[in-house]
Every structure is written in C-alpha cells, then in structure tokens.
Amino acid sequence: MTVAAPASLAPLGATIERVRRGLACPACGAAASVEQAFCGRCGSRVVIAAAGKPPADLPATRSFQLAMLLVFANAVIGTLTLGVVMLVADAARLMEAALALEGIKLLVVAGLATASIRFGVRGIRDTADGMLRRRGWAIAGVVISSIFSVLVVLSFGLTLIFALA
C-alpha cells in the first residue's frame, strides 16, 4: 500500500524548488521575477541565481576594495611623511610636520577602515545563508582594515609621545 503526499505539501515542494532556482522569495516563498530586488509580499531580499552561480555580494566586494584602498592610502601618506622628514632640516619643525602628517594619516585610515569594516560586517551577514558569494572578501576586508587601524593608531601614539617628550 502506498500513501500519497498530502495536498498541502505539494505547494511547499514547488516553493522550495523555486527558491532553489532563485524564482521565489526565500523568506515567504512568494513568486519573484528577475527584475525584483525585494519581495513584494514581505520585503525580504530576493536573490536571482544566474547560470547556477550565486551572485556576488556588493557590500563584501566594497569591503575588500576599501581595505585595498586603505593599504594604498597608507603607503602614499607614509611616503609623503618620509619625504617631509627628509626635507625638513629644523628638528623642532620636524616633529610638528611628522605629527601633522601622522594625524592626517590617522584620519584617512580611520575613515576608510570604518567604511570597510561596516561593509564587511554587512557582507558577512548577507552571505551567511550561502546564497551570495564573496564571504571571504568581506572577512579579508574586515581583518585588513582592523590590522591597519591598530598599526596606524599605534604609530600616531608613538609619534605623539616622541613629540611631547
């Protein structure tokens, strides 16, 4: 004797298949189209998978891009600082110049790191369900930004200590 599946489970199976293909809202199961970014019924994010590959998460990508920009900006401002140190001959003005440039570097890195970490955290949250790619980029963006933030704060603190001594 075989037992047929209850009629109430048949729509559930079809909804699960639509969600798997990216044609339905993963939260409520309502039908979705390729043009929709959010569900018309519940407002949740709708991810449309193309060619069997989940789309990349934009915040995760932005986090990594900002982290790389942070590294580049740190290198450029560090080079400018070294150039100023080499050009300034007066010892009293040297510490003032170094402290000013370290302050500028601190502000630039703090702004970029804050944005990178915020995008990274959002990217980690968005990619938790596995429907979006580049979770590793979000993690790398947060880690790189955090490390550079700590190093720049330490550098500024040491420069401030030497300037006050």
Solvent accessible surface area in square Angstrom, and as a share of the most:
residue,aa,sasa,rsa
1,M,225,1.00
2,T,134,0.78
3,V,129,0.74
4,A,88,0.69
5,A,78,0.60
6,P,78,0.49
7,A,90,0.70
8,S,88,0.57
9,L,90,0.45
10,A,68,0.52
11,P,81,0.51
12,L,93,0.46
13,G,40,0.39
14,A,53,0.41
15,T,30,0.18
16,I,82,0.42
17,E,60,0.27
18,R,79,0.29
19,V,35,0.20
20,R,169,0.62
21,R,140,0.51
22,G,1,0.01
23,L,68,0.34
24,A,2,0.02
25,C,0,0.00
26,P,57,0.36
27,A,71,0.55
28,C,48,0.29
29,G,9,0.09
30,A,13,0.10
31,A,78,0.61
32,A,17,0.13
33,S,46,0.30
34,V,105,0.60
35,E,153,0.68
36,Q,64,0.29
37,A,63,0.49
38,F,128,0.54
39,C,10,0.06
40,G,72,0.69
41,R,173,0.63
42,C,65,0.39
43,G,47,0.45
44,S,35,0.23
45,R,84,0.31
46,V,9,0.05
47,V,10,0.06
48,I,37,0.19
49,A,39,0.30
50,A,70,0.54
51,A,111,0.86
52,G,79,0.76
53,K,116,0.49
54,P,44,0.28
55,P,48,0.30
56,A,36,0.28
57,D,5,0.03
58,L,107,0.53
59,P,10,0.06
60,A,0,0.00
61,T,13,0.08
62,R,98,0.36
63,S,0,0.00
64,F,53,0.22
65,Q,85,0.38
66,L,34,0.17
67,A,0,0.00
68,M,81,0.36
69,L,86,0.43
70,L,0,0.00
71,V,51,0.29
72,F,131,0.54
73,A,15,0.12
74,N,28,0.15
75,A,60,0.46
76,V,61,0.35
77,I,17,0.09
78,G,27,0.26
79,T,91,0.53
80,L,104,0.52
81,T,17,0.10
82,L,108,0.54
83,G,32,0.30
84,V,44,0.25
85,V,52,0.30
86,M,144,0.64
87,L,153,0.76
88,V,45,0.26
89,A,106,0.82
90,D,74,0.38
91,A,75,0.58
92,A,69,0.54
93,R,156,0.57
94,L,46,0.23
95,M,62,0.28
96,E,114,0.51
97,A,24,0.19
98,A,14,0.11
99,L,47,0.23
100,A,59,0.45
101,L,28,0.14
102,E,14,0.06
103,G,17,0.17
104,I,88,0.45
105,K,20,0.09
106,L,43,0.21
107,L,132,0.66
108,V,53,0.31
109,V,2,0.01
110,A,47,0.37
111,G,43,0.41
112,L,30,0.15
113,A,4,0.03
114,T,77,0.45
115,A,34,0.27
116,S,0,0.00
117,I,54,0.27
118,R,176,0.64
119,F,62,0.26
120,G,0,0.00
121,V,67,0.39
122,R,117,0.43
123,G,0,0.00
124,I,48,0.24
125,R,160,0.58
126,D,33,0.17
127,T,5,0.03
128,A,72,0.55
129,D,84,0.44
130,G,53,0.51
131,M,48,0.21
132,L,19,0.10
133,R,81,0.30
134,R,80,0.29
135,R,95,0.35
136,G,47,0.46
137,W,99,0.35
138,A,0,0.00
139,I,78,0.40
140,A,32,0.25
141,G,0,0.00
142,V,31,0.18
143,V,74,0.42
144,I,40,0.20
145,S,0,0.00
146,S,41,0.27
147,I,93,0.47
148,F,44,0.18
149,S,27,0.18
150,V,89,0.51
151,L,98,0.49
152,V,4,0.02
153,V,86,0.49
154,L,105,0.52
155,S,36,0.23
156,F,49,0.20
157,G,26,0.25
158,L,100,0.50
159,T,21,0.12
160,L,64,0.32
161,I,107,0.54
162,F,137,0.57
163,A,31,0.24
164,L,141,0.70
165,A,112,0.87
